[in-house]
Every structure is written in structure tokens, then in C-alpha cells.
Amino acid sequence: MPDSDNDRKSELERLRLASDLRQLAKETSAPDLKEHWLRMARQWSGEENEPAQDDSEVSDTEVDDTGVDKDLGE
């Protein structure tokens, strides 16, 4: 069972990193840098292999102004 514990912790760390990268993308005004942050976030969250989504839609990991993922809470 220790492996599954470590796997869950690793997955949570990757999702937190992806959330931080999305927040950086939200805060930057440079289009190239914004795309870079979003590309890294997709890679770390495992979304890179999923079909592309329209960025204008609200996602289930939307970040509020505090930088905290709404689905993760505090």
C-alpha cells in the first residue's frame, strides 16, 4: 500500500504545480509566456493527451483570485 500512498501524493503535487502554472498564466500579459505556462500546466496535469478544449469555457479547475483551485478548497 505504500506505493499507492506515494502515487496519490505525487498526483496531488502535480495538480498543485499545474494550478500554480495556470495562475501564472492568468497573471501575465505576455502572450508567449502565457502559452508557455498553460502548456506546462497541461503537461503536469496530464491533460496533454486529452482532446483540446475551448479555453473560453469554464473548467472544473477554475482558479479564483486567491490562486486556490475551487475544487481543492483551502
PDB file of N, CA, C and O in Angstrom:
ATOM      1  N   MET A   1       0.793  -1.217   0.000  1.00  0.00           N
ATOM      2  CA  MET A   1       0.000   0.000   0.000  1.00  0.00           C
ATOM      3  C   MET A   1       0.834   1.280   0.000  1.00  0.00           C
ATOM      4  O   MET A   1       0.328   2.319  -0.425  1.00  0.00           O
ATOM      5  N   PRO A   2       2.077   1.255   0.453  1.00  0.00           N
ATOM      6  CA  PRO A   2       2.848   2.498   0.447  1.00  0.00           C
ATOM      7  C   PRO A   2       2.967   3.112  -0.946  1.00  0.00           C
ATOM      8  O   PRO A   2       2.988   4.335  -1.087  1.00  0.00           O
ATOM      9  N   ASP A   3       3.046   2.260  -1.983  1.00  0.00           N
ATOM     10  CA  ASP A   3       3.154   2.795  -3.335  1.00  0.00           C
ATOM     11  C   ASP A   3       1.925   3.607  -3.712  1.00  0.00           C
ATOM     12  O   ASP A   3       2.048   4.660  -4.336  1.00  0.00           O
ATOM     13  N   SER A   4       0.748   3.135  -3.343  1.00  0.00           N
ATOM     14  CA  SER A   4      -0.457   3.889  -3.687  1.00  0.00           C
ATOM     15  C   SER A   4      -0.507   5.210  -2.925  1.00  0.00           C
ATOM     16  O   SER A   4      -1.003   6.207  -3.451  1.00  0.00           O
ATOM     17  N   ASP A   5      -0.002   5.230  -1.695  1.00  0.00           N
ATOM     18  CA  ASP A   5       0.086   6.473  -0.929  1.00  0.00           C
ATOM     19  C   ASP A   5       1.016   7.459  -1.631  1.00  0.00           C
ATOM     20  O   ASP A   5       0.689   8.635  -1.789  1.00  0.00           O
ATOM     21  N   ASN A   6       2.177   6.963  -2.048  1.00  0.00           N
ATOM     22  CA  ASN A   6       3.133   7.814  -2.754  1.00  0.00           C
ATOM     23  C   ASN A   6       2.572   8.282  -4.089  1.00  0.00           C
ATOM     24  O   ASN A   6       2.794   9.422  -4.496  1.00  0.00           O
ATOM     25  N   ASP A   7       1.852   7.408  -4.762  1.00  0.00           N
ATOM     26  CA  ASP A   7       1.241   7.783  -6.036  1.00  0.00           C
ATOM     27  C   ASP A   7       0.229   8.910  -5.845  1.00  0.00           C
ATOM     28  O   ASP A   7       0.187   9.855  -6.633  1.00  0.00           O
ATOM     29  N   ARG A   8      -0.577   8.804  -4.803  1.00  0.00           N
ATOM     30  CA  ARG A   8      -1.569   9.858  -4.532  1.00  0.00           C
ATOM     31  C   ARG A   8      -0.885  11.173  -4.197  1.00  0.00           C
ATOM     32  O   ARG A   8      -1.319  12.231  -4.652  1.00  0.00           O
ATOM     33  N   LYS A   9       0.185  11.116  -3.401  1.00  0.00           N
ATOM     34  CA  LYS A   9       0.912  12.339  -3.048  1.00  0.00           C
ATOM     35  C   LYS A   9       1.549  12.962  -4.282  1.00  0.00           C
ATOM     36  O   LYS A   9       1.520  14.181  -4.453  1.00  0.00           O
ATOM     37  N   SER A  10       2.119  12.134  -5.134  1.00  0.00           N
ATOM     38  CA  SER A  10       2.733  12.638  -6.370  1.00  0.00           C
ATOM     39  C   SER A  10       1.693  13.279  -7.273  1.00  0.00           C
ATOM     40  O   SER A  10       1.931  14.339  -7.851  1.00  0.00           O
ATOM     41  N   GLU A  11       0.548  12.638  -7.393  1.00  0.00           N
ATOM     42  CA  GLU A  11      -0.530  13.181  -8.222  1.00  0.00           C
ATOM     43  C   GLU A  11      -0.999  14.526  -7.679  1.00  0.00           C
ATOM     44  O   GLU A  11      -1.231  15.457  -8.451  1.00  0.00           O
ATOM     45  N   LEU A  12      -1.141  14.638  -6.368  1.00  0.00           N
ATOM     46  CA  LEU A  12      -1.560  15.893  -5.756  1.00  0.00           C
ATOM     47  C   LEU A  12      -0.516  16.984  -5.996  1.00  0.00           C
ATOM     48  O   LEU A  12      -0.877  18.126  -6.284  1.00  0.00           O
ATOM     49  N   GLU A  13       0.762  16.653  -5.883  1.00  0.00           N
ATOM     50  CA  GLU A  13       1.825  17.620  -6.146  1.00  0.00           C
ATOM     51  C   GLU A  13       1.784  18.095  -7.595  1.00  0.00           C
ATOM     52  O   GLU A  13       1.957  19.284  -7.862  1.00  0.00           O
ATOM     53  N   ARG A  14       1.555  17.175  -8.531  1.00  0.00           N
ATOM     54  CA  ARG A  14       1.471  17.554  -9.950  1.00  0.00           C
ATOM     55  C   ARG A  14       0.282  18.479 -10.194  1.00  0.00           C
ATOM     56  O   ARG A  14       0.397  19.451 -10.939  1.00  0.00           O
ATOM     57  N   LEU A  15      -0.861  18.183  -9.569  1.00  0.00           N
ATOM     58  CA  LEU A  15      -2.039  19.032  -9.746  1.00  0.00           C
ATOM     59  C   LEU A  15      -1.838  20.414  -9.126  1.00  0.00           C
ATOM     60  O   LEU A  15      -2.303  21.414  -9.672  1.00  0.00           O
ATOM     61  N   ARG A  16      -1.157  20.471  -8.003  1.00  0.00           N
ATOM     62  CA  ARG A  16      -0.865  21.772  -7.380  1.00  0.00           C
ATOM     63  C   ARG A  16       0.074  22.590  -8.255  1.00  0.00           C
ATOM     64  O   ARG A  16      -0.116  23.795  -8.419  1.00  0.00           O
ATOM     65  N   LEU A  17       1.093  21.934  -8.821  1.00  0.00           N
ATOM     66  CA  LEU A  17       2.009  22.625  -9.720  1.00  0.00           C
ATOM     67  C   LEU A  17       1.251  23.149 -10.940  1.00  0.00           C
ATOM     68  O   LEU A  17       1.454  24.289 -11.358  1.00  0.00           O
ATOM     69  N   ALA A  18       0.388  22.326 -11.502  1.00  0.00           N
ATOM     70  CA  ALA A  18      -0.412  22.752 -12.654  1.00  0.00           C
ATOM     71  C   ALA A  18      -1.283  23.954 -12.285  1.00  0.00           C
ATOM     72  O   ALA A  18      -1.441  24.874 -13.088  1.00  0.00           O
ATOM     73  N   SER A  19      -1.840  23.950 -11.092  1.00  0.00           N
ATOM     74  CA  SER A  19      -2.655  25.071 -10.633  1.00  0.00           C
ATOM     75  C   SER A  19      -1.813  26.343 -10.524  1.00  0.00           C
ATOM     76  O   SER A  19      -2.251  27.416 -10.940  1.00  0.00           O
ATOM     77  N   ASP A  20      -0.620  26.225  -9.971  1.00  0.00           N
ATOM     78  CA  ASP A  20       0.284  27.376  -9.865  1.00  0.00           C
ATOM     79  C   ASP A  20       0.646  27.914 -11.249  1.00  0.00           C
ATOM     80  O   ASP A  20       0.702  29.126 -11.455  1.00  0.00           O
ATOM     81  N   LEU A  21       0.889  27.013 -12.188  1.00  0.00           N
ATOM     82  CA  LEU A  21       1.233  27.432 -13.548  1.00  0.00           C
ATOM     83  C   LEU A  21       0.061  28.140 -14.221  1.00  0.00           C
ATOM     84  O   LEU A  21       0.263  29.108 -14.955  1.00  0.00           O
ATOM     85  N   ARG A  22      -1.163  27.669 -13.980  1.00  0.00           N
ATOM     86  CA  ARG A  22      -2.344  28.346 -14.532  1.00  0.00           C
ATOM     87  C   ARG A  22      -2.499  29.742 -13.928  1.00  0.00           C
ATOM     88  O   ARG A  22      -2.900  30.683 -14.613  1.00  0.00           O
ATOM     89  N   GLN A  23      -2.182  29.863 -12.656  1.00  0.00           N
ATOM     90  CA  GLN A  23      -2.261  31.169 -12.008  1.00  0.00           C
ATOM     91  C   GLN A  23      -1.231  32.120 -12.611  1.00  0.00           C
ATOM     92  O   GLN A  23      -1.533  33.290 -12.848  1.00  0.00           O
ATOM     93  N   LEU A  24      -0.019  31.627 -12.861  1.00  0.00           N
ATOM     94  CA  LEU A  24       0.998  32.456 -13.509  1.00  0.00           C
ATOM     95  C   LEU A  24       0.521  32.908 -14.888  1.00  0.00           C
ATOM     96  O   LEU A  24       0.710  34.064 -15.266  1.00  0.00           O
ATOM     97  N   ALA A  25      -0.092  32.000 -15.631  1.00  0.00           N
ATOM     98  CA  ALA A  25      -0.606  32.341 -16.959  1.00  0.00           C
ATOM     99  C   ALA A  25      -1.686  33.413 -16.858  1.00  0.00           C
ATOM    100  O   ALA A  25      -1.763  34.310 -17.698  1.00  0.00           O
ATOM    101  N   LYS A  26      -2.504  33.315 -15.843  1.00  0.00           N
ATOM    102  CA  LYS A  26      -3.588  34.281 -15.653  1.00  0.00           C
ATOM    103  C   LYS A  26      -3.036  35.671 -15.339  1.00  0.00           C
ATOM    104  O   LYS A  26      -3.616  36.680 -15.738  1.00  0.00           O
ATOM    105  N   GLU A  27      -1.915  35.716 -14.623  1.00  0.00           N
ATOM    106  CA  GLU A  27      -1.373  36.988 -14.158  1.00  0.00           C
ATOM    107  C   GLU A  27      -0.439  37.666 -15.152  1.00  0.00           C
ATOM    108  O   GLU A  27      -0.131  38.847 -14.987  1.00  0.00           O
ATOM    109  N   THR A  28       0.018  36.957 -16.176  1.00  0.00           N
ATOM    110  CA  THR A  28       0.950  37.558 -17.122  1.00  0.00           C
ATOM    111  C   THR A  28       0.214  38.194 -18.292  1.00  0.00           C
ATOM    112  O   THR A  28      -0.866  37.751 -18.682  1.00  0.00           O
ATOM    113  N   SER A  29       0.817  39.239 -18.840  1.00  0.00           N
ATOM    114  CA  SER A  29       0.219  39.884 -20.008  1.00  0.00           C
ATOM    115  C   SER A  29       0.951  39.505 -21.294  1.00  0.00           C
ATOM    116  O   SER A  29       0.499  39.849 -22.386  1.00  0.00           O
ATOM    117  N   ALA A  30       2.073  38.801 -21.176  1.00  0.00           N
ATOM    118  CA  ALA A  30       2.847  38.393 -22.348  1.00  0.00           C
ATOM    119  C   ALA A  30       2.237  37.131 -22.959  1.00  0.00           C
ATOM    120  O   ALA A  30       2.222  36.084 -22.311  1.00  0.00           O
ATOM    121  N   PRO A  31       1.735  37.210 -24.189  1.00  0.00           N
ATOM    122  CA  PRO A  31       1.074  36.049 -24.812  1.00  0.00           C
ATOM    123  C   PRO A  31       1.962  34.810 -24.908  1.00  0.00           C
ATOM    124  O   PRO A  31       1.495  33.697 -24.666  1.00  0.00           O
ATOM    125  N   ASP A  32       3.233  34.990 -25.257  1.00  0.00           N
ATOM    126  CA  ASP A  32       4.135  33.834 -25.377  1.00  0.00           C
ATOM    127  C   ASP A  32       4.347  33.153 -24.033  1.00  0.00           C
ATOM    128  O   ASP A  32       4.346  31.926 -23.939  1.00  0.00           O
ATOM    129  N   LEU A  33       4.530  33.960 -22.998  1.00  0.00           N
ATOM    130  CA  LEU A  33       4.736  33.410 -21.665  1.00  0.00           C
ATOM    131  C   LEU A  33       3.462  32.735 -21.159  1.00  0.00           C
ATOM    132  O   LEU A  33       3.518  31.681 -20.527  1.00  0.00           O
ATOM    133  N   LYS A  34       2.316  33.351 -21.441  1.00  0.00           N
ATOM    134  CA  LYS A  34       1.034  32.766 -21.037  1.00  0.00           C
ATOM    135  C   LYS A  34       0.862  31.383 -21.669  1.00  0.00           C
ATOM    136  O   LYS A  34       0.475  30.434 -20.989  1.00  0.00           O
ATOM    137  N   GLU A  35       1.150  31.269 -22.969  1.00  0.00           N
ATOM    138  CA  GLU A  35       1.032  29.982 -23.660  1.00  0.00           C
ATOM    139  C   GLU A  35       2.006  28.961 -23.067  1.00  0.00           C
ATOM    140  O   GLU A  35       1.668  27.787 -22.921  1.00  0.00           O
ATOM    141  N   HIS A  36       3.204  29.411 -22.729  1.00  0.00           N
ATOM    142  CA  HIS A  36       4.195  28.516 -22.122  1.00  0.00           C
ATOM    143  C   HIS A  36       3.692  27.967 -20.787  1.00  0.00           C
ATOM    144  O   HIS A  36       3.766  26.763 -20.540  1.00  0.00           O
ATOM    145  N   TRP A  37       3.179  28.854 -19.923  1.00  0.00           N
ATOM    146  CA  TRP A  37       2.657  28.414 -18.615  1.00  0.00           C
ATOM    147  C   TRP A  37       1.505  27.437 -18.792  1.00  0.00           C
ATOM    148  O   TRP A  37       1.436  26.426 -18.093  1.00  0.00           O
ATOM    149  N   LEU A  38       0.598  27.730 -19.723  1.00  0.00           N
ATOM    150  CA  LEU A  38      -0.553  26.849 -19.945  1.00  0.00           C
ATOM    151  C   LEU A  38      -0.130  25.496 -20.515  1.00  0.00           C
ATOM    152  O   LEU A  38      -0.690  24.460 -20.157  1.00  0.00           O
ATOM    153  N   ARG A  39       0.859  25.515 -21.400  1.00  0.00           N
ATOM    154  CA  ARG A  39       1.361  24.256 -21.963  1.00  0.00           C
ATOM    155  C   ARG A  39       1.993  23.400 -20.860  1.00  0.00           C
ATOM    156  O   ARG A  39       1.781  22.189 -20.812  1.00  0.00           O
ATOM    157  N   MET A  40       2.767  24.033 -19.977  1.00  0.00           N
ATOM    158  CA  MET A  40       3.368  23.302 -18.857  1.00  0.00           C
ATOM    159  C   MET A  40       2.296  22.771 -17.912  1.00  0.00           C
ATOM    160  O   MET A  40       2.401  21.649 -17.419  1.00  0.00           O
ATOM    161  N   ALA A  41       1.260  23.579 -17.659  1.00  0.00           N
ATOM    162  CA  ALA A  41       0.174  23.143 -16.772  1.00  0.00           C
ATOM    163  C   ALA A  41      -0.524  21.919 -17.345  1.00  0.00           C
ATOM    164  O   ALA A  41      -0.839  20.978 -16.616  1.00  0.00           O
ATOM    165  N   ARG A  42      -0.767  21.935 -18.659  1.00  0.00           N
ATOM    166  CA  ARG A  42      -1.404  20.772 -19.288  1.00  0.00           C
ATOM    167  C   ARG A  42      -0.520  19.534 -19.161  1.00  0.00           C
ATOM    168  O   ARG A  42      -1.013  18.432 -18.920  1.00  0.00           O
ATOM    169  N   GLN A  43       0.772  19.722 -19.323  1.00  0.00           N
ATOM    170  CA  GLN A  43       1.688  18.585 -19.226  1.00  0.00           C
ATOM    171  C   GLN A  43       1.691  18.009 -17.807  1.00  0.00           C
ATOM    172  O   GLN A  43       1.584  16.795 -17.631  1.00  0.00           O
ATOM    173  N   TRP A  44       1.814  18.868 -16.803  1.00  0.00           N
ATOM    174  CA  TRP A  44       1.889  18.384 -15.422  1.00  0.00           C
ATOM    175  C   TRP A  44       0.570  17.814 -14.929  1.00  0.00           C
ATOM    176  O   TRP A  44       0.562  16.937 -14.065  1.00  0.00           O
ATOM    177  N   SER A  45      -0.538  18.293 -15.460  1.00  0.00           N
ATOM    178  CA  SER A  45      -1.837  17.783 -15.009  1.00  0.00           C
ATOM    179  C   SER A  45      -2.269  16.547 -15.786  1.00  0.00           C
ATOM    180  O   SER A  45      -3.277  15.922 -15.455  1.00  0.00           O
ATOM    181  N   GLY A  46      -1.511  16.193 -16.818  1.00  0.00           N
ATOM    182  CA  GLY A  46      -1.847  15.020 -17.608  1.00  0.00           C
ATOM    183  C   GLY A  46      -2.857  15.300 -18.698  1.00  0.00           C
ATOM    184  O   GLY A  46      -3.372  14.367 -19.313  1.00  0.00           O
ATOM    185  N   GLU A  47      -3.154  16.566 -18.953  1.00  0.00           N
ATOM    186  CA  GLU A  47      -4.139  16.939 -19.965  1.00  0.00           C
ATOM    187  C   GLU A  47      -3.555  16.947 -21.369  1.00  0.00           C
ATOM    188  O   GLU A  47      -4.295  17.125 -22.336  1.00  0.00           O
ATOM    189  N   GLU A  48      -2.263  16.763 -21.505  1.00  0.00           N
ATOM    190  CA  GLU A  48      -1.620  16.863 -22.819  1.00  0.00           C
ATOM    191  C   GLU A  48      -2.122  15.826 -23.807  1.00  0.00           C
ATOM    192  O   GLU A  48      -2.105  16.065 -25.015  1.00  0.00           O
ATOM    193  N   ASN A  49      -2.565  14.689 -23.320  1.00  0.00           N
ATOM    194  CA  ASN A  49      -3.038  13.624 -24.200  1.00  0.00           C
ATOM    195  C   ASN A  49      -4.541  13.652 -24.409  1.00  0.00           C
ATOM    196  O   ASN A  49      -5.084  12.823 -25.140  1.00  0.00           O
ATOM    197  N   GLU A  50      -5.217  14.603 -23.772  1.00  0.00           N
ATOM    198  CA  GLU A  50      -6.664  14.721 -23.908  1.00  0.00           C
ATOM    199  C   GLU A  50      -6.995  15.649 -25.073  1.00  0.00           C
ATOM    200  O   GLU A  50      -6.168  16.482 -25.443  1.00  0.00           O
ATOM    201  N   PRO A  51      -8.168  15.524 -25.651  1.00  0.00           N
ATOM    202  CA  PRO A  51      -8.563  16.423 -26.738  1.00  0.00           C
ATOM    203  C   PRO A  51      -8.566  17.874 -26.277  1.00  0.00           C
ATOM    204  O   PRO A  51      -8.856  18.160 -25.115  1.00  0.00           O
ATOM    205  N   ALA A  52      -8.249  18.776 -27.174  1.00  0.00           N
ATOM    206  CA  ALA A  52      -8.215  20.200 -26.844  1.00  0.00           C
ATOM    207  C   ALA A  52      -9.610  20.684 -26.475  1.00  0.00           C
ATOM    208  O   ALA A  52     -10.614  20.241 -27.034  1.00  0.00           O
ATOM    209  N   GLN A  53      -9.645  21.614 -25.511  1.00  0.00           N
ATOM    210  CA  GLN A  53     -10.911  22.199 -25.089  1.00  0.00           C
ATOM    211  C   GLN A  53     -10.896  23.680 -25.414  1.00  0.00           C
ATOM    212  O   GLN A  53      -9.833  24.293 -25.514  1.00  0.00           O
ATOM    213  N   ASP A  54     -12.064  24.245 -25.576  1.00  0.00           N
ATOM    214  CA  ASP A  54     -12.194  25.670 -25.805  1.00  0.00           C
ATOM    215  C   ASP A  54     -11.882  26.385 -24.495  1.00  0.00           C
ATOM    216  O   ASP A  54     -12.565  26.171 -23.494  1.00  0.00           O
ATOM    217  N   ASP A  55     -10.838  27.247 -24.494  1.00  0.00           N
ATOM    218  CA  ASP A  55     -10.431  27.945 -23.279  1.00  0.00           C
ATOM    219  C   ASP A  55     -11.469  28.945 -22.798  1.00  0.00           C
ATOM    220  O   ASP A  55     -11.387  29.404 -21.658  1.00  0.00           O
ATOM    221  N   SER A  56     -12.440  29.296 -23.627  1.00  0.00           N
ATOM    222  CA  SER A  56     -13.446  30.263 -23.205  1.00  0.00           C
ATOM    223  C   SER A  56     -14.472  29.649 -22.258  1.00  0.00           C
ATOM    224  O   SER A  56     -15.198  30.368 -21.570  1.00  0.00           O
ATOM    225  N   GLU A  57     -14.531  28.313 -22.223  1.00  0.00           N
ATOM    226  CA  GLU A  57     -15.468  27.645 -21.320  1.00  0.00           C
ATOM    227  C   GLU A  57     -14.882  27.576 -19.913  1.00  0.00           C
ATOM    228  O   GLU A  57     -13.663  27.584 -19.744  1.00  0.00           O
ATOM    229  N   VAL A  58     -15.731  27.510 -18.928  1.00  0.00           N
ATOM    230  CA  VAL A  58     -15.287  27.383 -17.548  1.00  0.00           C
ATOM    231  C   VAL A  58     -14.859  25.948 -17.317  1.00  0.00           C
ATOM    232  O   VAL A  58     -15.591  25.013 -17.640  1.00  0.00           O
ATOM    233  N   SER A  59     -13.652  25.774 -16.748  1.00  0.00           N
ATOM    234  CA  SER A  59     -13.166  24.423 -16.485  1.00  0.00           C
ATOM    235  C   SER A  59     -13.449  24.036 -15.044  1.00  0.00           C
ATOM    236  O   SER A  59     -13.776  24.884 -14.214  1.00  0.00           O
ATOM    237  N   ASP A  60     -13.321  22.748 -14.755  1.00  0.00           N
ATOM    238  CA  ASP A  60     -13.586  22.277 -13.397  1.00  0.00           C
ATOM    239  C   ASP A  60     -12.441  22.596 -12.446  1.00  0.00           C
ATOM    240  O   ASP A  60     -12.554  22.349 -11.246  1.00  0.00           O
ATOM    241  N   THR A  61     -11.345  23.138 -12.957  1.00  0.00           N
ATOM    242  CA  THR A  61     -10.233  23.527 -12.091  1.00  0.00           C
ATOM    243  C   THR A  61     -10.021  25.031 -12.174  1.00  0.00           C
ATOM    244  O   THR A  61      -8.889  25.510 -12.102  1.00  0.00           O
ATOM    245  N   GLU A  62     -11.107  25.772 -12.324  1.00  0.00           N
ATOM    246  CA  GLU A  62     -11.013  27.220 -12.430  1.00  0.00           C
ATOM    247  C   GLU A  62     -10.375  27.793 -11.171  1.00  0.00           C
ATOM    248  O   GLU A  62     -10.718  27.399 -10.057  1.00  0.00           O
ATOM    249  N   VAL A  63      -9.449  28.721 -11.355  1.00  0.00           N
ATOM    250  CA  VAL A  63      -8.743  29.338 -10.241  1.00  0.00           C
ATOM    251  C   VAL A  63      -9.403  30.667  -9.931  1.00  0.00           C
ATOM    252  O   VAL A  63      -9.662  31.462 -10.834  1.00  0.00           O
ATOM    253  N   ASP A  64      -9.675  30.911  -8.662  1.00  0.00           N
ATOM    254  CA  ASP A  64     -10.260  32.191  -8.284  1.00  0.00           C
ATOM    255  C   ASP A  64      -9.138  33.205  -8.045  1.00  0.00           C
ATOM    256  O   ASP A  64      -7.969  32.888  -8.264  1.00  0.00           O
ATOM    257  N   ASP A  65      -9.474  34.411  -7.601  1.00  0.00           N
ATOM    258  CA  ASP A  65      -8.483  35.466  -7.425  1.00  0.00           C
ATOM    259  C   ASP A  65      -7.487  35.183  -6.309  1.00  0.00           C
ATOM    260  O   ASP A  65      -6.449  35.842  -6.242  1.00  0.00           O
ATOM    261  N   THR A  66      -7.767  34.233  -5.439  1.00  0.00           N
ATOM    262  CA  THR A  66      -6.838  33.898  -4.364  1.00  0.00           C
ATOM    263  C   THR A  66      -5.765  32.938  -4.824  1.00  0.00           C
ATOM    264  O   THR A  66      -4.793  32.716  -4.103  1.00  0.00           O
ATOM    265  N   GLY A  67      -5.915  32.359  -6.014  1.00  0.00           N
ATOM    266  CA  GLY A  67      -4.944  31.407  -6.526  1.00  0.00           C
ATOM    267  C   GLY A  67      -5.194  29.993  -6.065  1.00  0.00           C
ATOM    268  O   GLY A  67      -4.376  29.107  -6.315  1.00  0.00           O
ATOM    269  N   VAL A  68      -6.311  29.763  -5.394  1.00  0.00           N
ATOM    270  CA  VAL A  68      -6.637  28.432  -4.890  1.00  0.00           C
ATOM    271  C   VAL A  68      -7.626  27.778  -5.834  1.00  0.00           C
ATOM    272  O   VAL A  68      -8.627  28.390  -6.209  1.00  0.00           O
ATOM    273  N   ASP A  69      -7.356  26.543  -6.220  1.00  0.00           N
ATOM    274  CA  ASP A  69      -8.316  25.818  -7.048  1.00  0.00           C
ATOM    275  C   ASP A  69      -9.617  25.680  -6.279  1.00  0.00           C
ATOM    276  O   ASP A  69      -9.614  25.240  -5.129  1.00  0.00           O
ATOM    277  N   LYS A  70     -10.713  26.045  -6.891  1.00  0.00           N
ATOM    278  CA  LYS A  70     -12.006  25.995  -6.213  1.00  0.00           C
ATOM    279  C   LYS A  70     -12.381  24.584  -5.804  1.00  0.00           C
ATOM    280  O   LYS A  70     -13.049  24.392  -4.788  1.00  0.00           O
ATOM    281  N   ASP A  71     -11.956  23.581  -6.588  1.00  0.00           N
ATOM    282  CA  ASP A  71     -12.320  22.210  -6.241  1.00  0.00           C
ATOM    283  C   ASP A  71     -11.410  21.607  -5.181  1.00  0.00           C
ATOM    284  O   ASP A  71     -11.709  20.532  -4.661  1.00  0.00           O
ATOM    285  N   LEU A  72     -10.303  22.272  -4.845  1.00  0.00           N
ATOM    286  CA  LEU A  72      -9.415  21.771  -3.797  1.00  0.00           C
ATOM    287  C   LEU A  72      -9.708  22.402  -2.444  1.00  0.00           C
ATOM    288  O   LEU A  72      -9.363  21.836  -1.407  1.00  0.00           O
ATOM    289  N   GLY A  73     -10.339  23.568  -2.447  1.00  0.00           N
ATOM    290  CA  GLY A  73     -10.626  24.242  -1.187  1.00  0.00           C
ATOM    291  C   GLY A  73      -9.385  24.902  -0.625  1.00  0.00           C
ATOM    292  O   GLY A  73      -8.463  25.235  -1.369  1.00  0.00           O
ATOM    293  N   GLU A  74      -9.357  25.087   0.651  1.00  0.00           N
ATOM    294  CA  GLU A  74      -8.233  25.756   1.317  1.00  0.00           C
ATOM    295  C   GLU A  74      -7.126  24.808   1.651  1.00  0.00           C
ATOM    296  O   GLU A  74      -6.111  25.218   2.214  1.00  0.00           O
TER     297      GLU A  74
END
